[in-house]
Amino acid sequence: MTDKQFQTLDDFLGTHFIYTYDNGWEYEWYAKNDHTVDYRIHGGMVAGRWVTDQPAEIVMLTPGVYKVTWTEPTGTDVALDSLPNEQKMHGTIFFPKWVQDHPEITVTYQNEHIDLMEESREKYATYPKLIVPEFAKITYMGDAGQDNDAVINQTPYAGMTDDIRAGKFYDEHYRHTQA
Ligand SMILES: C=Cc1ccc(O)cc1
């Protein structure tokens, strides 16, 4: 886990995080560059879902405090506030009703199923939305560098976040040490 102090937007970009929300949901998230995020979901309602190259708004509110927001092809909206110097975050997820009713449709590598997400958001109900506002504790931070496609490039498996935290997953260039 990096022990760097976050001061600038550049300090945040290229950082790879694992965190657990207070409701027990475990997420892995990567600030790929100043307008793009990747993530993998390891626990919670849509565990097993993963996404790369999601466009996002990423800003620094004050030194070391970051806000990230985006809207997804599913119709889900997300707002993340990160305080990495305190290993702390707050996330709010705004799920359309259909994701709550049919989470299994979204549990996949979304990039290969964008059409299905767009069809489903038309076919099923949007309202009432499920709002999930939670604090989270950051359990891992790594300096992956920006635009690194090797950070999040495979389906999550049980124990993956333990392997990452134990230093077994990436080599010194932040590439996989295993196939
Ligand atoms: C729905 C995606 C999502 C990604 C990261 C996170 O912390 C919360 C939601």
The ligand as an SDF file (V2000), in Angstrom:
LIG
                    3D

  9  9  0  0  0  0  0  0  0  0999 V2000
  -21.7130    1.2810   -9.9040 C   0  0  0  0  0  0  0  0  0  0  0  0
  -20.3810    1.4270   -9.8960 C   0  0  0  0  0  0  0  0  0  0  0  0
  -19.6030    1.8140   -8.7500 C   0  0  0  0  0  0  0  0  0  0  0  0
  -18.2350    1.7940   -8.8430 C   0  0  0  0  0  0  0  0  0  0  0  0
  -17.4750    2.1290   -7.7290 C   0  0  0  0  0  0  0  0  0  0  0  0
  -18.1110    2.4560   -6.5480 C   0  0  0  0  0  0  0  0  0  0  0  0
  -17.3680    2.7520   -5.4530 O   0  0  0  0  0  0  0  0  0  0  0  0
  -19.4660    2.4950   -6.4570 C   0  0  0  0  0  0  0  0  0  0  0  0
  -20.2300    2.1700   -7.5700 C   0  0  0  0  0  0  0  0  0  0  0  0
  1  2  2  0
  2  3  1  0
  3  4  1  0
  3  9  2  0
  4  5  2  0
  5  6  1  0
  6  7  1  0
  6  8  2  0
  8  9  1  0
M  END
$$$$
